[in-house]
Amino acid sequence: MMNVKERLRELVDILNKASEAYYNEDREIMSNLEYDRLYDELVALEAESGIVLGDSPTVHVGYEVRDELPKVVHESPMLSLDKTKDTAALADFVGDHKALLSWKMDGLTVVLTYENGALSRAVTRGNGREGELVTANARAFKNVPLKIPFTGTLTLRGEAIIRYSDFERINAAIEDADSRYKNPRNLCSGSVRQLDAAVTAKRSVYFYAFALVSADGVDFRNSREEQFKWLTAQGFDVVEYRTITGATTAEGVKAFADKIAENDFPSDGLVVLYDDIAYGESLGSTAKFPRNAMAFKWQDELKETTLRAVEWSPSRTGLINPIAVFDPVDLEGTEVKRASLHNVSIVKELQLGIGDTVTVYKANMIIPQIAENLTRSDTLEIPKICPVCGGEAAIRQEEASDVLTLHCLNERCRAKLIRALDLFVSRNALNIEGLSEATLEKFIEAGFINDPADLFSLDRYREAIEGMEGFGEKSYANLMDSIKKASVTTLSRLVYGIGIPNVGEANARLICRAFHDDPEALKAADEETLSAIPSVGPVIARSVTAWMRDEECRHLFDRLLSCVTLEKEEEAAASPISGKTFVITGSVVYYKNRNELKAVIEKMGGKVTGSVTSKTDYLINNDVTSSSSKNKNAIKLGVPIISEDDFRELIQYAD
């Protein structure tokens, strides 16, 4: 039987893994309900045993920030809030005091600083102690004032969010269902932390202030509400709130709950904050929670229903996702009859079987989830064939995790064909405009395309294409012009576009350059010759030779060569960085983005990779003294860390 410390260790590992997946990888490996259940068990076990492990999520606040953006230490730590799902407990917390009850918005917390009436700095919450500098992106938020009447130093906190209507609009413009964003919070997080502020501007990010940290010389009469009113007068949108006491807490909670169905923004509960600033601050804080505020999470409405089916929905990547179908139930005012099961691990954990009685709920009153399987018959069979192509399907364990997922193993599955074609027509490959995934799927269904080479003979189906919905003479002519233009290309683009495993854009260029853009020499190359190319190595060499020796792949390559005209790529002039390998991290200043810097390096004969290894010659990071993982690894391996200024000097840049 597992002892207390073993159970503590297990709970900490499970919860930390779930948090890492949710916050840093934008994916879910367990439901909110399950996370809360395990978290509460951990809290109770720690209290009972008196043991708190060093990496327990009850001690650590937030999650480690990534190293793509410069780090900034917060002037005052940003702690999490203690939480409850019990309205009575919330009312007891408020007591006889006046308090502010407001939405707990579900986005990304950002700290703004204004000096001399202008926005001077924006930093994400990060891990509570340090965050990422996103000032340029904050200036692109829809409703953040760049200038305010107050000319002293002001620091405030708020939540950056993307509204449901904008989330749906952005997703609707993405034709490939597998590329769409999972929820507004993940989209917002990625949008705020972009390296290119132009991308942030297109995403319609809004900012709602929820706390004033400091404002030089302003008397707020010891009232948080006065702070909110003052921020509103300065031009900020402040999170919606209402004043309550313990006696009116339940009424206030209900008033907010009644609005959820019509809200255009994501929220995951409410926050209550004492209005009396001095009283709240006199309470101090625990290691993790301030004592002047508390979060309220909705009690999930649970309904019993009967599981009728599990549908297995394949994606273009070969991943097959399970979806539960059950008798319709009314939850939070809407009818629900389907819920994602996410992966095979969750299916197995729930021990599902058709006909089982399950309880379902809406996570944060929005996303349908299965909470529990009351029957646990464990009779559901995981498919062994792909529902699209009928090919073999197999369970795999995700790299660096215990999560099990189902995959189609048929390389010629239609879902995978769409993926292959999508790569082939992409901008960095053949760059054929007018071929979205939806259009490619139509052409595949009509029998026009079975492999990338068929794209160059689409003119055989002119009449049929012009008669398709969304097409006509003009769109057909534009497509043919794009294909004709793409037929004059380089060998490296072609090699990248055919999707040889492990061969990315940069490696394709290196390999083709080594063979002087001669496709026949490439086809005849052996592993030893390929491995000798700087930065290629045995893994890539094996991938290339295996692909070229496969009869069907070789036939496809020969067909493609007969369809295109190859141009010699411009040889990189001898430069100080010829043959050098770089890694780029953090934000850039002189270049539009990191891709532009990468293009400069490759044009001058260098190579850019994603991780620091013993083969890396330079790590480019404008924050050369940061404690990021890449900087630490570079120091450990003796790789020089240089700034953009150093790089420009290295390449003998002249303004």
Salt bridges, closest charged atoms under 4 A:
GLU10 OE1 - ARG7 NH1 2.41
ASP13 OD1 - ARG9 NH2 2.83
GLU20 OE2 - ARG66 NH2 3.56
GLU25 OE1 - ARG27 NE 2.75
ASP26 OD1 - ARG185 NH2 3.95
GLU34 OE2 - ARG37 NH2 2.71
ASP36 OD2 - LYS85 NZ 3.47
ASP36 OD2 - LYS297 NZ 3.41
GLU41 OE2 - ARG7 NE 2.78
ASP55 OD2 - ARG9 NH2 2.71
GLU64 OE2 - ARG129 NH2 3.63
GLU132 OE1 - ARG193 NE 2.70
ASP166 OD1 - ARG169 NH2 3.35
ASP176 OD2 - ARG316 NE 2.29
GLU225 OE1 - LYS98 NZ 2.77
GLU226 OE1 - ARG221 NH2 2.95
GLU240 OE2 - LYS259 NZ 2.34
GLU251 OE2 - ARG242 NH2 3.88
ASP258 OD2 - LYS254 NZ 2.94
ASP268 OD2 - LYS104 NZ 3.37
ASP275 OD2 - LYS98 NZ 3.79
GLU281 OE2 - ARG224 NH2 3.92
ASP300 OD2 - LYS85 NZ 3.44
GLU301 OE2 - LYS303 NZ 3.47
GLU311 OE1 - ARG338 NH2 2.93
ASP327 OD1 - ARG308 NE 2.91
GLU372 OE2 - ARG376 NH2 2.58
GLU398 OE1 - ARG27 NH1 3.17
ASP402 OD2 - LYS17 NZ 3.05
GLU411 OE2 - LYS416 NZ 3.79
GLU437 OE2 - ARG316 NE 3.15
GLU441 OE2 - ARG414 NH2 3.97
GLU445 OE2 - ARG414 NH1 3.62
ASP451 OD2 - ARG559 NH1 2.68
ASP454 OD1 - ARG559 NH2 2.97
GLU466 OE2 - ARG462 NE 3.03
GLU505 OE2 - ARG509 NH2 3.39
GLU520 OE2 - LYS523 NZ 3.05
GLU552 OE1 - ARG412 NH2 2.08
ASP558 OD1 - LYS523 NZ 2.65
GLU569 OE2 - ARG509 NE 3.56
GLU602 OE1 - ARG509 NH1 2.73
ASP655 OD1 - ARG648 NH2 3.12
